[in-house]
Amino acid sequence: MWTLEISNIAGIRDGEPTVEPGINAVQASNWQGKTSLVTALRTVLGGSVTPATLTDGAEEGHVRLQTQEQAYERTLRRTGETVLADGQPYLTDEREQAIAELFAFLDERNRIRTAVREGEDLTPYLVEPLEQEDIENKIAQLKAERKTVRSELDRAQQAAEKLPAKTDVINRLESELAELEAEADTLEGDTDESGDQTELRSELTRARREREQASQRVNRLEGKIESLEAQISDKESELEELTVSEEPDLPETLEEKQSTLRDIDQEIETLEALYNATKQVLDQGHLDIVADVERRIDSDYLTCWVCGTETTRDDIEAQMDGLSEAISDRREQRSELRTTVSELQERKRELTQQRRRKQSLEDGLSELRTNLADSREELTQAKEELEERTDRVETLEGKVQETDTRRKSLDQEIARTETKLERHREERAQLESQAQHREQLQERLDSLSEEIKELRSRRERVIRTARNAFTEALEDVVDKFNPSFERARLKKHVDPDSGRTEQLELIIARDGREISVDALSEGEVELIGLIAALAGHEAFEVGEQVPCILLDDLGGLASEHIHTLVTYLEPRTEYLVTTAYPEAGEFDGRVLSPDNWVVVSDRADQPT
């Protein structure tokens, strides 16, 4: 069971309702806090906050949620005309918050329900969470890794191909060395010298071998040092030319602009909703429904259905013009802010790339300089060793007066052959080490390609899943709700060049022909909007991330249809919370009564 503590949220000043697994129906008449409870839940779960979320006139408010495992809380504070939220909500991941807003919080603020009412394209809303997954960047990273793995695999394959030839070279060198040593032994056995002379010659042979090896070691180290110095010079030049700008205020500026943009979006949504609702009342001649109208020659006089003051139709239309201007002004502000935010984001990416490149250069330089220092120290030791070996050879040559020319040649050839043989054996060991990783590298390469393929097709798979879910749900709707239309589907419009789905058009059929949303009843429109949101709920597996579905603003549905809808949705979520009027009848679940809550309408001096 969930326990809520609500203070100054929308129309609830104070309340401690509980929510149990399954169906939770908030039943009450108008102004008793039904919608406010849904607002409190969406707030503590991680939904967006608007100025209206905080009770009018209150400076602070909060919602606390105690589950069996953990407590969550969001505190609201009014700052000027905005409301800021602090604390830890249930959903902390931005993507989870986004899919909850679109596919689990099915109240009057749900953008998919609004899009269906307005006949808008549903595609941007159904794929919006994909934008937060940064699929293109993930693909780029996987491609870079795949390129590296492919290069390693190519090197491993090349190593495997070189192994037979390398083994042949080693076998040939071993044969040559055996022949040279055999000839040297023969020469040694043919000499008619004393034991001392034989020992001197053997010692001289060893000294020459050691000198040759020391000389080759010095040459290798000098070449290595020259290469390291060139690499260091290149990296130092690149690092010197690299300029990394310092803009410490950039993240705060970007966050501030993004926050301002979100606030303007909410203001536009609120103003448009108010404007459209009032315009519908005026344009469709529904004044008599919401107020008592006295028609006179000069104008229609009535009592405002919102504030209760006396007014005229002309005054209301004048206010509508003001609302329209306010909406236009905010749209212009939003366009400018979007441009600014895009520029700041691009600048932030550039600075990040510069810093990463600088760090990479600095790390590389540090490693190269350490390697260079070690190599120079090793070269110094190698030169000292070579000098010692040279002195030793010269000393031994001075002692051995008679030197066999052939013996010298053999000693040198044996030393060179041994050095070559050692080098080739080391190279073969390296090739074998590289070649043995081919299978692992191929498996990783295949895995990366499959990941890239999956990411590339994710958008279309989400759209396909959403369309299928919408179609299946609509079939259930036709069976369970018996609407005036017999079929509805999301028609896919594909870009012929890229093969990418550009738009999902809502197609509704009645009596074998297509009709528009305007031809449906209010309840049917709301029903389709809810099913469209549930299609996204299925496509993004929202039930595994968001444990509840919130329902509100179901006034267009008949009581029996609300019961049918609630029963239809219950298996899809752990917690289902819906609002309903008392005349909707009893629900098969927990009924939440606002009798113990303190709501705004409880105050006698508080206008409704």
Backbone torsions as a table, in degrees:
resi	resn	phi	psi	omega
1	MET	NA	139.7	175.0
2	TRP	-96.7	136.8	175.8
3	THR	-115.8	128.3	-178.2
4	LEU	-111.2	142.8	170.1
5	GLU	-123.6	113.6	-171.7
6	ILE	-115.4	132.7	176.8
7	SER	-139.4	117.9	175.6
8	ASN	57.4	51.3	174.3
9	ILE	-115.2	116.0	-179.1
10	ALA	52.7	-118.2	-177.4
11	GLY	-93.1	1.8	179.7
12	ILE	-100.5	116.4	176.6
13	ARG	-81.9	-36.8	-179.5
14	ASP	-158.8	132.8	178.9
15	GLY	-171.2	151.7	179.9
16	GLU	-134.0	66.6	179.3
17	PRO	-75.7	164.8	174.5
18	THR	-124.8	148.6	-179.4
19	VAL	-125.3	130.0	-178.4
20	GLU	-109.9	160.0	175.1
21	PRO	-58.4	141.3	-177.8
22	GLY	101.7	-150.5	-175.2
23	ILE	-84.9	131.7	174.5
24	ASN	-127.1	110.4	-176.5
25	ALA	-105.1	122.6	175.8
26	VAL	-94.4	103.9	-175.0
27	GLN	-110.7	123.6	177.5
28	ALA	-170.6	167.0	176.2
29	SER	-80.7	-172.7	-177.0
30	ASN	-62.2	148.6	172.4
31	TRP	64.5	26.8	179.0
32	GLN	-106.6	2.5	173.5
33	GLY	102.6	14.1	-179.6
34	LYS	-60.9	-59.5	-179.7
35	THR	-62.4	-33.5	-179.9
36	SER	-63.7	-35.0	176.7
37	LEU	-65.3	-42.8	176.9
38	VAL	-60.6	-41.3	177.5
39	THR	-61.2	-42.1	179.1
40	ALA	-63.0	-42.8	179.2
41	LEU	-63.9	-47.2	-178.7
42	ARG	-64.6	-29.9	178.9
43	THR	-68.4	-50.5	-176.6
44	VAL	-73.4	-23.1	176.8
45	LEU	-75.8	-19.0	178.0
46	GLY	121.5	13.9	179.0
47	GLY	-72.6	167.1	-179.5
48	SER	-68.7	154.7	-176.9
49	VAL	-116.7	135.0	176.9
50	THR	-119.5	166.5	176.2
51	PRO	-54.9	-31.4	-178.9
52	ALA	-73.7	-14.8	179.1
53	THR	-64.0	-37.8	177.2
54	LEU	-85.0	134.5	-177.7
55	THR	-52.6	135.2	-179.5
56	ASP	-57.5	126.3	179.6
57	GLY	94.1	-16.7	179.9
58	ALA	-88.8	143.6	179.3
59	GLU	-92.2	-24.5	-179.4
60	GLU	-142.8	157.0	175.8
61	GLY	-163.0	169.3	179.0
62	HIS	-158.6	160.6	171.8
63	VAL	-132.9	126.8	175.1
64	ARG	-115.0	137.2	179.2
65	LEU	-123.6	120.3	177.1
66	GLN	-108.6	114.4	174.5
67	THR	-100.6	-177.8	179.8
68	GLN	-67.0	-29.5	-175.7
69	GLU	-98.0	-33.4	-167.5
70	GLN	-158.2	161.8	176.3
71	ALA	-109.2	142.3	179.3
72	TYR	-129.6	150.8	-179.1
73	GLU	-154.2	142.3	170.0
74	ARG	-128.6	129.5	179.4
75	THR	-108.4	131.6	-179.6
76	LEU	-107.2	141.0	179.6
77	ARG	-139.3	130.9	-178.5
78	ARG	-84.5	129.3	176.9
79	THR	-129.7	99.6	-176.2
80	GLY	67.0	-123.7	179.7
81	GLU	-96.0	2.8	-178.9
82	THR	-113.2	164.6	176.5
83	VAL	-125.1	125.9	180.0
84	LEU	-103.8	145.7	-179.0
85	ALA	-118.2	134.3	176.1
86	ASP	-124.5	172.8	176.0
87	GLY	102.2	-174.0	-177.3
88	GLN	-112.7	109.6	176.1
89	PRO	-79.6	173.1	178.4
90	TYR	-63.6	-44.3	179.5
91	LEU	-100.8	117.0	-178.9
92	THR	-103.5	-21.0	179.8
93	ASP	-79.5	131.5	-176.8
94	GLU	-60.8	-36.4	179.9
95	ARG	-67.2	-42.6	178.2
96	GLU	-62.7	-39.1	177.7
97	GLN	-63.1	-38.8	-178.0
98	ALA	-67.1	-44.7	-178.7
99	ILE	-70.6	-28.7	175.9
100	ALA	-66.3	-44.1	178.9
101	GLU	-58.9	-39.1	-174.1
102	LEU	-85.2	-39.1	-166.3
103	PHE	-121.8	-4.4	179.7
104	ALA	-122.6	-32.1	179.4
105	PHE	-91.6	86.5	-171.6
106	LEU	-97.5	55.3	178.9
107	ASP	-101.7	-165.0	-175.3
108	GLU	-67.6	-17.9	-180.0
109	ARG	-89.6	-1.5	-178.1
110	ASN	-65.1	123.8	-173.0
111	ARG	-72.4	-28.0	179.3
112	ILE	-71.6	-41.9	176.2
113	ARG	-60.9	-40.9	179.0
114	THR	-64.8	-41.6	-179.1
115	ALA	-62.3	-39.0	178.4
116	VAL	-66.0	-42.3	178.8
117	ARG	-60.0	-40.2	-175.4
118	GLU	-86.7	-3.4	-179.2
119	GLY	70.7	30.1	-178.1
120	GLU	-85.0	165.5	175.5
121	ASP	-68.7	128.4	-177.6
122	LEU	-85.6	-13.4	-173.6
123	THR	-56.8	-48.3	-177.9
124	PRO	-57.1	-34.6	-177.8
125	TYR	-76.3	-38.5	-177.7
126	LEU	-71.2	-26.3	-179.0
127	VAL	-106.6	1.2	-177.6
128	GLU	-55.3	-43.7	179.8
129	PRO	-61.3	-24.1	179.6
130	LEU	-65.9	-30.9	-179.4
131	GLU	-62.1	-33.5	-179.0
132	GLN	-77.0	-15.1	177.4
133	GLU	-77.9	-10.7	178.0
134	ASP	51.7	52.4	-174.1
135	ILE	-61.4	-42.5	-177.0
136	GLU	-62.3	-39.3	179.1
137	ASN	-67.7	-39.6	177.3
138	LYS	-62.5	-42.3	178.4
139	ILE	-61.5	-42.4	179.6
140	ALA	-61.7	-41.7	179.2
141	GLN	-65.8	-42.8	178.8
142	LEU	-65.1	-37.8	177.4
143	LYS	-62.9	-42.0	179.2
144	ALA	-62.4	-43.1	178.3
145	GLU	-65.4	-40.7	179.8
146	ARG	-62.6	-39.0	178.2
147	LYS	-61.5	-42.2	178.9
148	THR	-64.4	-45.7	-179.6
149	VAL	-63.6	-39.8	179.6
150	ARG	-63.6	-39.2	177.9
151	SER	-64.0	-42.3	178.3
152	GLU	-64.1	-39.3	179.0
153	LEU	-65.2	-40.1	177.6
154	ASP	-61.0	-42.7	179.3
155	ARG	-65.1	-39.4	178.6
156	ALA	-64.7	-40.1	178.7
157	GLN	-66.2	-42.6	177.3
158	GLN	-62.3	-38.3	178.5
159	ALA	-62.5	-42.7	178.8
160	ALA	-62.6	-37.8	179.8
161	GLU	-70.5	-28.1	-178.8
162	LYS	-82.8	-18.4	-174.1
163	LEU	-58.0	-46.9	-178.9
164	PRO	-59.2	-43.0	179.8
165	ALA	-65.2	-38.8	179.8
166	LYS	-65.8	-39.1	177.8
167	THR	-64.5	-39.1	177.4
168	ASP	-61.2	-42.1	178.9
169	VAL	-62.5	-43.5	-179.6
170	ILE	-63.2	-43.6	178.5
171	ASN	-61.0	-41.8	179.3
172	ARG	-64.1	-43.8	-179.8
173	LEU	-65.1	-38.9	177.8
174	GLU	-63.0	-39.6	177.5
175	SER	-64.8	-44.0	178.9
176	GLU	-61.8	-41.8	-179.0
177	LEU	-65.9	-39.7	178.4
178	ALA	-63.1	-40.5	178.6
179	GLU	-65.2	-43.3	179.9
180	LEU	-64.4	-42.3	-179.5
181	GLU	-68.5	-36.7	177.8
182	ALA	-63.8	-42.0	178.2
183	GLU	-65.7	-38.0	178.9
184	ALA	-65.6	-39.8	178.0
185	ASP	-64.3	-38.1	178.9
186	THR	-63.5	-44.7	178.4
187	LEU	-62.5	-40.5	-179.4
188	GLU	-63.9	-38.8	-179.7
189	GLY	-72.4	-27.2	-179.1
190	ASP	-78.2	-17.4	-176.6
191	THR	-72.0	141.9	180.0
192	ASP	-111.7	60.6	-174.6
193	GLU	-116.8	165.1	177.9
194	SER	-70.3	167.6	178.9
195	GLY	-61.1	-36.1	-179.5
196	ASP	-63.9	-43.6	-179.3
197	GLN	-64.6	-40.3	178.1
198	THR	-62.2	-41.1	178.6
199	GLU	-64.7	-39.6	178.7
200	LEU	-62.9	-42.8	-179.5
201	ARG	-64.6	-41.3	178.3
202	SER	-62.9	-40.9	179.0
203	GLU	-66.4	-39.3	177.7
204	LEU	-63.6	-40.3	177.9
205	THR	-60.2	-45.4	179.4
206	ARG	-63.4	-39.3	-178.2
207	ALA	-65.8	-40.4	179.4
208	ARG	-65.1	-40.2	177.8
209	ARG	-61.8	-45.7	179.8
210	GLU	-63.3	-38.2	178.5
211	ARG	-66.2	-41.6	179.7
212	GLU	-62.8	-43.7	179.0
213	GLN	-64.4	-41.0	178.7
214	ALA	-64.8	-38.3	179.2
215	SER	-64.7	-44.8	179.3
216	GLN	-64.5	-35.5	177.8
217	ARG	-63.7	-42.1	178.0
218	VAL	-61.7	-44.4	-179.6
219	ASN	-61.5	-43.0	-179.9
220	ARG	-63.6	-42.2	-179.0
221	LEU	-66.6	-38.9	178.5
222	GLU	-64.1	-41.6	176.9
223	GLY	-64.6	-40.4	179.3
224	LYS	-63.9	-43.7	179.5
225	ILE	-62.4	-42.2	178.6
226	GLU	-60.8	-42.2	178.5
227	SER	-64.6	-43.8	-179.8
228	LEU	-63.0	-41.4	179.8
229	GLU	-63.4	-38.5	178.2
230	ALA	-65.4	-43.1	179.2
231	GLN	-63.3	-42.3	179.5
232	ILE	-62.7	-42.3	179.8
233	SER	-61.5	-43.1	179.5
234	ASP	-62.5	-46.1	-178.3
235	LYS	-68.0	-37.4	177.6
236	GLU	-64.0	-39.3	178.0
237	SER	-64.7	-45.0	179.7
238	GLU	-63.6	-40.5	179.9
239	LEU	-66.0	-36.7	179.3
240	GLU	-67.2	-36.6	-179.6
241	GLU	-77.5	-20.5	-177.0
242	LEU	-78.3	124.0	178.4
243	THR	-113.3	121.8	178.3
244	VAL	-107.4	111.9	-179.7
245	SER	-72.0	146.2	177.6
246	GLU	-108.8	112.1	178.0
247	GLU	-129.8	76.7	-174.7
248	PRO	-63.5	-23.6	-177.5
249	ASP	-86.6	-3.2	-174.4
250	LEU	-61.0	-47.7	179.8
251	PRO	-60.0	-42.3	-179.6
252	GLU	-66.3	-39.6	179.0
253	THR	-63.6	-43.4	179.5
254	LEU	-62.7	-45.8	-179.8
255	GLU	-62.2	-39.5	179.9
256	GLU	-63.3	-43.1	-179.7
257	LYS	-67.0	-40.4	179.4
258	GLN	-64.5	-40.6	178.7
259	SER	-63.8	-43.2	178.7
260	THR	-62.4	-39.7	179.3
261	LEU	-62.9	-42.3	178.3
262	ARG	-63.2	-40.0	178.9
263	ASP	-62.6	-42.3	-179.8
264	ILE	-66.2	-38.5	176.3
265	ASP	-58.4	-44.0	-179.9
266	GLN	-65.2	-39.4	179.7
267	GLU	-64.5	-42.8	178.9
268	ILE	-62.1	-43.7	-179.2
269	GLU	-60.8	-43.2	-179.0
270	THR	-65.6	-46.4	-178.3
271	LEU	-65.1	-40.5	-179.9
272	GLU	-65.0	-41.0	179.3
273	ALA	-61.6	-44.5	179.1
274	LEU	-64.4	-42.3	-178.0
275	TYR	-66.0	-46.8	-177.0
276	ASN	-65.3	-40.9	-179.7
277	ALA	-62.8	-46.0	-179.0
278	THR	-67.0	-40.6	-179.9
279	LYS	-62.9	-38.7	179.6
280	GLN	-63.3	-40.6	178.7
281	VAL	-61.2	-42.8	-176.5
282	LEU	-74.7	-47.1	-173.3
283	ASP	-68.7	-34.6	-176.3
284	GLN	-95.6	10.3	174.0
285	GLY	66.7	38.3	-178.4
286	HIS	-100.2	17.8	-180.0
287	LEU	-59.7	-37.5	-178.1
288	ASP	-64.7	-21.9	-179.0
289	ILE	-75.4	-39.8	-173.7
290	VAL	-98.4	-11.0	-177.3
291	ALA	-158.0	161.2	173.6
292	ASP	-83.4	119.8	-174.3
293	VAL	-107.1	130.6	174.3
294	GLU	-109.5	112.1	-174.6
295	ARG	-90.6	121.1	178.7
296	ARG	-120.0	177.0	-177.5
297	ILE	-68.1	-44.8	-174.5
298	ASP	-76.6	-31.3	-179.9
299	SER	-172.7	175.2	173.8
300	ASP	-94.0	127.2	-179.3
301	TYR	-104.7	138.9	-178.6
302	LEU	-156.8	169.4	175.1
303	THR	-96.8	126.9	-177.8
304	CYS	-58.4	127.3	-177.8
305	TRP	-75.8	-3.6	178.2
306	VAL	-101.0	-52.5	-175.1
307	CYS	-105.6	-13.0	177.4
308	GLY	83.7	6.8	179.8
309	THR	-89.3	159.1	178.6
310	GLU	-77.0	136.3	-178.4
311	THR	-154.8	-177.5	178.5
312	THR	-129.0	163.9	177.9
313	ARG	-61.5	-37.4	-179.3
314	ASP	-63.4	-41.5	179.2
315	ASP	-62.2	-41.9	179.9
316	ILE	-63.3	-42.6	179.2
317	GLU	-65.0	-33.3	176.7
318	ALA	-65.7	-41.4	176.9
319	GLN	-62.2	-36.4	178.4
320	MET	-60.1	-38.4	178.1
321	ASP	-63.0	-40.4	178.1
322	GLY	-63.4	-41.2	177.9
323	LEU	-61.6	-41.9	-179.7
324	SER	-61.8	-41.8	178.0
325	GLU	-64.9	-40.7	178.9
326	ALA	-61.9	-40.5	178.8
327	ILE	-63.8	-43.7	-179.9
328	SER	-62.0	-44.3	-179.9
329	ASP	-59.1	-44.2	-177.9
330	ARG	-69.8	-32.4	176.6
331	ARG	-64.3	-39.7	177.0
332	GLU	-63.7	-43.5	177.7
333	GLN	-60.0	-41.7	-179.1
334	ARG	-62.6	-42.5	179.6
335	SER	-61.4	-44.2	178.8
336	GLU	-64.1	-41.7	-179.3
337	LEU	-64.5	-40.7	179.6
338	ARG	-60.4	-41.6	177.9
339	THR	-62.5	-44.3	-179.8
340	THR	-63.0	-45.7	-179.2
341	VAL	-61.5	-42.6	179.6
342	SER	-61.4	-42.2	179.7
343	GLU	-65.2	-42.7	-179.7
344	LEU	-65.2	-40.1	178.8
345	GLN	-63.2	-42.2	178.8
346	GLU	-62.9	-41.2	178.7
347	ARG	-64.3	-39.2	179.3
348	LYS	-63.4	-41.2	178.2
349	ARG	-64.1	-40.3	179.2
350	GLU	-61.8	-44.8	-179.2
351	LEU	-63.7	-40.1	179.3
352	THR	-62.3	-44.1	179.3
353	GLN	-62.7	-40.8	179.0
354	GLN	-62.5	-45.3	-178.5
355	ARG	-64.4	-41.7	179.0
356	ARG	-62.2	-42.4	179.6
357	ARG	-64.5	-40.2	179.4
358	LYS	-64.0	-44.4	179.7
359	GLN	-62.7	-40.3	179.0
360	SER	-62.3	-42.5	179.3
361	LEU	-65.2	-43.8	-178.8
362	GLU	-64.0	-42.8	178.3
363	ASP	-63.1	-43.0	179.3
364	GLY	-62.8	-41.7	178.7
365	LEU	-63.1	-41.7	-179.8
366	SER	-60.8	-44.1	-179.4
367	GLU	-67.0	-42.2	-179.8
368	LEU	-64.4	-41.7	-179.5
369	ARG	-65.7	-39.4	176.7
370	THR	-62.8	-43.8	178.9
371	ASN	-62.8	-39.7	-179.9
372	LEU	-65.0	-43.4	179.3
373	ALA	-62.5	-43.3	179.0
374	ASP	-63.7	-40.4	-178.6
375	SER	-67.4	-39.3	178.2
376	ARG	-64.1	-41.9	177.6
377	GLU	-63.1	-42.0	178.7
378	GLU	-65.2	-37.0	178.6
379	LEU	-64.6	-40.8	178.3
380	THR	-59.4	-45.6	178.5
381	GLN	-63.8	-40.4	-178.8
382	ALA	-64.3	-40.4	179.2
383	LYS	-65.7	-39.7	177.9
384	GLU	-63.0	-41.1	178.7
385	GLU	-64.9	-41.7	179.0
386	LEU	-62.7	-40.9	179.1
387	GLU	-62.9	-41.4	178.6
388	GLU	-64.1	-43.8	-179.9
389	ARG	-63.2	-41.5	179.9
390	THR	-62.2	-45.0	178.8
391	ASP	-60.9	-39.7	-178.6
392	ARG	-65.9	-41.8	179.0
393	VAL	-63.5	-45.0	-179.4
394	GLU	-62.8	-37.3	178.5
395	THR	-64.9	-44.9	-178.9
396	LEU	-67.1	-38.4	179.4
397	GLU	-64.2	-33.4	177.3
398	GLY	-67.5	-32.3	179.6
399	LYS	-77.1	-31.8	-178.9
400	VAL	-93.3	103.9	-174.8
401	GLN	-77.3	-37.5	-178.5
402	GLU	-105.6	112.4	-178.7
403	THR	-116.5	126.8	178.8
404	ASP	-73.8	121.0	-178.9
405	THR	-57.9	-39.4	179.7
406	ARG	-67.5	-36.2	-179.7
407	ARG	-63.8	-41.1	177.5
408	LYS	-60.9	-45.6	-179.3
409	SER	-61.1	-41.4	179.3
410	LEU	-63.6	-43.3	-179.8
411	ASP	-59.1	-44.1	-179.8
412	GLN	-66.0	-42.9	-179.8
413	GLU	-64.7	-40.6	178.3
414	ILE	-62.8	-43.4	179.9
415	ALA	-62.4	-46.9	179.6
416	ARG	-62.9	-41.4	-179.1
417	THR	-65.0	-41.8	177.7
418	GLU	-62.4	-40.8	178.9
419	THR	-64.7	-44.8	177.7
420	LYS	-60.6	-45.5	-177.8
421	LEU	-61.2	-41.3	178.3
422	GLU	-63.8	-43.6	-179.6
423	ARG	-63.2	-44.0	-179.5
424	HIS	-66.8	-35.3	176.3
425	ARG	-65.5	-40.1	176.1
426	GLU	-63.0	-42.2	179.3
427	GLU	-64.5	-39.6	178.3
428	ARG	-63.8	-39.8	178.7
429	ALA	-61.8	-39.5	178.0
430	GLN	-65.9	-42.5	179.2
431	LEU	-62.9	-42.0	178.8
432	GLU	-63.4	-39.0	178.5
433	SER	-63.9	-41.5	178.4
434	GLN	-67.6	-43.5	-174.1
435	ALA	-66.6	-32.1	-175.7
436	GLN	-71.5	-10.8	178.8
437	HIS	-94.9	7.4	-176.4
438	ARG	-60.5	-44.8	-177.0
439	GLU	-63.7	-44.2	178.4
440	GLN	-62.8	-43.2	-179.7
441	LEU	-65.0	-38.8	179.0
442	GLN	-65.5	-41.7	177.6
443	GLU	-61.8	-43.0	178.8
444	ARG	-66.0	-39.1	178.6
445	LEU	-62.4	-45.3	178.2
446	ASP	-63.0	-39.3	180.0
447	SER	-64.1	-43.2	179.8
448	LEU	-64.7	-41.7	178.9
449	SER	-62.7	-39.4	179.4
450	GLU	-67.0	-39.9	177.9
451	GLU	-62.8	-43.2	179.4
452	ILE	-63.0	-42.7	178.7
453	LYS	-61.3	-42.8	180.0
454	GLU	-63.3	-43.4	-179.5
455	LEU	-65.6	-40.2	-179.6
456	ARG	-63.3	-34.2	-177.1
457	SER	-93.6	-0.9	-174.5
458	ARG	-60.7	-42.4	-177.8
459	ARG	-60.9	-46.6	-178.8
460	GLU	-68.6	-34.7	178.1
461	ARG	-66.6	-37.8	177.4
462	VAL	-63.8	-44.9	179.4
463	ILE	-63.6	-41.6	179.7
464	ARG	-63.8	-43.4	178.6
465	THR	-62.9	-41.6	179.7
466	ALA	-63.8	-41.8	180.0
467	ARG	-64.4	-44.1	179.6
468	ASN	-63.7	-42.0	179.6
469	ALA	-64.1	-39.4	178.9
470	PHE	-63.6	-44.7	-179.1
471	THR	-62.9	-46.3	179.9
472	GLU	-62.9	-42.6	-179.3
473	ALA	-64.7	-39.6	-179.5
474	LEU	-65.8	-33.9	176.1
475	GLU	-62.8	-41.2	175.9
476	ASP	-64.5	-39.6	-178.9
477	VAL	-61.9	-44.5	-179.9
478	VAL	-61.2	-39.4	179.9
479	ASP	-70.0	-40.8	-171.3
480	LYS	-89.9	-31.5	-173.0
481	PHE	-106.9	-16.5	179.1
482	ASN	50.6	58.0	-179.5
483	PRO	-74.4	177.8	-177.9
484	SER	-76.1	-16.7	177.8
485	PHE	-101.3	154.2	-178.1
486	GLU	-103.6	-10.8	-177.9
487	ARG	-159.2	147.3	173.4
488	ALA	-150.3	145.1	-179.0
489	ARG	-153.6	166.2	175.3
490	LEU	-102.8	108.8	-178.5
491	LYS	-83.7	131.5	-176.8
492	LYS	-93.2	128.7	173.8
493	HIS	-108.3	118.9	-172.1
494	VAL	-108.8	138.2	173.9
495	ASP	-69.2	121.0	-176.0
496	PRO	-65.8	-23.8	-177.7
497	ASP	-81.8	-48.4	-175.6
498	SER	-95.0	-17.0	-174.9
499	GLY	73.8	10.7	-176.6
500	ARG	-90.8	137.8	177.8
501	THR	-69.5	119.1	-178.1
502	GLU	-96.6	-26.4	-175.5
503	GLN	-157.8	144.6	171.8
504	LEU	-113.2	108.8	-177.4
505	GLU	-95.0	131.6	179.5
506	LEU	-79.6	116.7	-179.6
507	ILE	-111.4	124.8	-179.7
508	ILE	-122.0	134.0	-177.7
509	ALA	-119.8	134.9	174.7
510	ARG	-136.1	129.4	-179.5
511	ASP	55.1	36.6	175.0
512	GLY	81.0	7.8	178.5
513	ARG	-136.2	155.7	-177.2
514	GLU	-75.9	143.2	176.5
515	ILE	-132.9	163.2	179.3
516	SER	-92.1	168.4	178.3
517	VAL	-61.5	-32.2	-178.5
518	ASP	-61.3	-22.4	-177.9
519	ALA	-82.6	-5.1	-178.5
520	LEU	-94.3	161.8	174.5
521	SER	-75.0	164.8	179.8
522	GLU	-59.0	-42.4	-179.9
523	GLY	-64.4	-39.2	179.7
524	GLU	-67.1	-38.4	177.5
525	VAL	-63.0	-45.7	179.7
526	GLU	-63.4	-38.2	180.0
527	LEU	-62.8	-44.6	178.6
528	ILE	-65.1	-39.9	177.5
529	GLY	-60.6	-42.0	178.2
530	LEU	-65.1	-41.8	179.9
531	ILE	-65.4	-37.7	177.9
532	ALA	-62.7	-41.5	177.4
533	ALA	-65.0	-39.0	179.7
534	LEU	-68.1	-26.7	174.3
535	ALA	-61.9	-43.2	174.6
536	GLY	-65.8	-34.9	176.5
537	HIS	-58.0	-39.7	179.3
538	GLU	-75.1	-42.7	-174.2
539	ALA	-65.0	-37.7	-176.8
540	PHE	-100.1	10.2	178.6
541	GLU	49.6	48.7	-174.9
542	VAL	-62.5	-33.7	-177.7
543	GLY	-58.9	-25.0	179.5
544	GLU	-82.2	-12.2	-176.7
545	GLN	-116.8	-34.2	-178.7
546	VAL	-115.9	119.7	-169.2
547	PRO	-83.2	5.2	-175.5
548	CYS	-146.2	162.0	170.5
549	ILE	-124.4	130.7	179.6
550	LEU	-108.0	129.9	180.0
551	LEU	-120.0	134.7	176.4
552	ASP	-158.0	168.2	179.0
553	ASP	58.6	53.1	179.4
554	LEU	-105.4	25.1	-176.6
555	GLY	-60.8	-23.0	-179.4
556	GLY	-77.7	-11.0	-178.0
557	LEU	-98.4	141.0	175.5
558	ALA	-69.0	159.6	-175.6
559	SER	-56.6	-45.8	-177.5
560	GLU	-66.1	-30.1	178.0
561	HIS	-72.1	-34.8	176.5
562	ILE	-62.5	-43.7	177.8
563	HIS	-61.5	-43.4	179.6
564	THR	-62.7	-42.8	179.6
565	LEU	-63.2	-45.7	-178.9
566	VAL	-61.9	-44.3	178.8
567	THR	-63.1	-36.7	179.9
568	TYR	-67.5	-35.7	-176.0
569	LEU	-84.9	-22.9	-171.7
570	GLU	-54.0	-43.8	-178.0
571	PRO	-66.6	-12.4	-174.1
572	ARG	-87.2	-10.1	-173.8
573	THR	-148.5	160.7	179.4
574	GLU	-79.0	-41.3	179.9
575	TYR	-122.2	126.7	176.7
576	LEU	-121.0	119.6	-180.0
577	VAL	-118.3	124.8	-179.5
578	THR	-133.6	150.6	174.3
579	THR	-99.3	151.9	179.9
580	ALA	-162.4	153.8	174.4
581	TYR	-81.6	158.7	-179.9
582	PRO	-57.7	-32.9	-176.8
583	GLU	-70.9	-5.1	177.4
584	ALA	-70.9	-14.6	178.2
585	GLY	87.6	-179.6	-175.9
586	GLU	-76.4	145.0	178.1
587	PHE	-106.6	150.6	178.6
588	ASP	-82.7	74.1	-177.4
589	GLY	171.7	-159.6	-179.4
590	ARG	-83.3	135.4	177.0
591	VAL	-106.7	122.0	179.1
592	LEU	-95.9	121.1	179.4
593	SER	-104.1	131.7	-179.7
594	PRO	-83.7	13.5	-175.4
595	ASP	-58.9	-33.3	-177.1
596	ASN	-91.9	2.7	179.0
597	TRP	-89.7	153.5	170.2
598	VAL	-100.5	114.0	-177.1
599	VAL	-114.4	165.6	-176.1
600	VAL	-59.0	-39.3	-175.3
601	SER	-71.5	-7.6	177.8
602	ASP	-69.9	-23.3	-178.3
603	ARG	-82.4	131.7	-177.5
604	ALA	-67.8	-30.4	-177.3
605	ASP	-90.6	4.8	-177.9
606	GLN	-95.5	116.7	177.9
607	PRO	-63.9	144.0	-178.2
608	THR	-75.4	NA	NA
